[in-house]
Amino acid sequence: MPTPAFPPYVAPVHARHGSYSPRYGWLLKTHLAVQDNPRVFATARAIVELGAGKSAVASMRFWSSAFKLTDEIRHGPGTASSVTPTARGRWLLDEDGADPYLEQDGSLFLLHWWLLAPPCLVPAWFYTFCLSPFARLEPGSLREGMLRAAAAANWRRLPTAATLHRDISCMIRMYTTGSAHEQPRTTLEDLVDRPFSALGMMSVAADGVVRLSPSAGAGAPVAVVAHACLEYASRSTPGPGSISFGRLLHDDGPGRVLRLQPRDLRRALQAAGTRHPQVGVTDSGDGTMVLTFSCPPLALAWDVLDESYGRVRQRLGVHPEQDARGSRPGGARPVEQLAFGEPASKDSR
């Protein structure tokens, strides 16, 4: 069995999160701050504007970029970057946007999908959801697997064990509740400190073993599943066409990222087709299920999603389907050039 390799759109950067997983309210605070002042992170007032310590502010900047909600614009060597909202950032987080307070069920699933989409800035997350063959998440096995995937991708510099440990710990913290004895109860503090734990992507057993859910995506709204499938299809098929369920369910497709079982994927796509006739589910004749789309899938992905949130694009006059990082595989520029301030140490680059 060949060793899986990180694809080119996964950035060889680590620990830029500063060991902080995203907290409730961070994305909206960052969005509002950079709308008001794109150079906010280059000033000493950032900690005042964002109401957090220096290391937490750096983490807020990183997560906003990792979710594709902000763009980092470098003006030249040795100069500070400007940070500006992307079209999808405005679509989601503007005052009259889709869900600025992330109150709707699908918004966290949507952000989780965007986090692992090109360009992906969280290799540990990508390896765990898309490349690892294991449901049981043991830090040692994850570190070894990530190093093999990095070597297979010919990364110039391999991360250290300590750096990978920080990434893995942050990821597990992000998707699990506070402690094993609280399972399956989720407290209000958990939802503020770890909002993504509400997705049920990971669980912690009484013995402390962390497992990846095989079916957390059953709770994802139809529009989010359809958006993810159509966006994924657009990476290889920009015009009308089709994609097999096999591709959607494996590798870096929505099946693995959103933790979808075949029956849940089929049910969601068939439901999407009842509202959007351009979307169809057919049997190819040999038992292979196929998603069909009669118009360009990226535009259709956003039509389906936007309609479910009340047609935000028309209301705000934004076009996230034209967002450079959403419409060009690999992003607007090489992922290793995306900056979020200096890493904490040399080995976290």
Phi, psi and omega in degrees: 000124183293151178287127178292146180240147173297134176288164183301336184276001174266121186283137177279056178237150186217152171059022176288348178283350180064025181072007175263126168276158185295131179262159178300133178093343183297316184294319179292318178301316180295317180302312181295322182294316183283334172297320181284324183207100181300341180260016186303325183284349178268001183245159178289346181281355182303319182292333177281313182298322184262352176064040181212164177289170185302315182290324178291323178298317177298322178293319178300320178297315180298310185297323179298321177287320181297327177277004180067028180265343176225157174246141174262121183245109180274127184268351179156165180304131176078004180253153180287147178282150165269146179240121184232150178294141170280172177297320180288331175297316177294318181303318184275319197248353175301160184307321179252029181278190186297313184195070186299333181260009177052050182267338183276149185303322187279346189294321178290322174299318180297314179296321178299318177296314180297327182300321183265359179279163179296140347279135183266126184254012182228081184303323181297320178296314182298315180298315184297315185274329190248335186243328185292136178275000189253140172272333178275121188263093177258124184309319181298315180294322178295318179299314181297318180295320179294321178295321178294319180294323177293318178295320179295334178272000178062039174296137184293326181230124179273140180291154177281163178299321181295320179294316179296325178298320179295319178297312183295317179297318179295318180298313180296320177299321183299321189255001180240160177279179192303318184203159185299323185289346177276347181295141356270011183290134177247123182270165177299323178298320177301314185293332176280314182284326184221069184302329183286351174295338180294342180287339181072024181293328180226152177226152179244120179283170181300332179273006177089358180286131179261132179233146177273130181291139175275349190216024180301331182293351176300336180269359181284136178299152182306314184296324179290318178297314180296318177301313181297317181294316181290321176297319178296317179298326183294341181292334180242340182227092185287339182250186179306144182172215183205166176211139183284153175297330179302317179289322180294330186269349186237178179053232183262024181279174182300331180302314180280318183294314182269356180062063182253134169276154181307318181296324180288323177297313181297316181298317181294316182289324176294321177295321178297324180293335178289333178263334183230096185297347176288346179259133179218156174236123182227163174259124185291352180110339178248019180091358180274123177277141186225136170270126178247152178214130187265008176213170182308127189293330180292315177298319180293322178303317181283330175298314181296313182293313184297321179298323182289339179257013175090027176058062182293323184301317179293321182293318185261344185071034178248156184226078182297339177293342178262001178305127185305320185281342177270338186254351179241116177305132179091349176092175184286340178205166183307135186297331182289349180270355179285125187246149179223033187090170183288139177295161184294329180209166185301321186281357179266005178283000000 
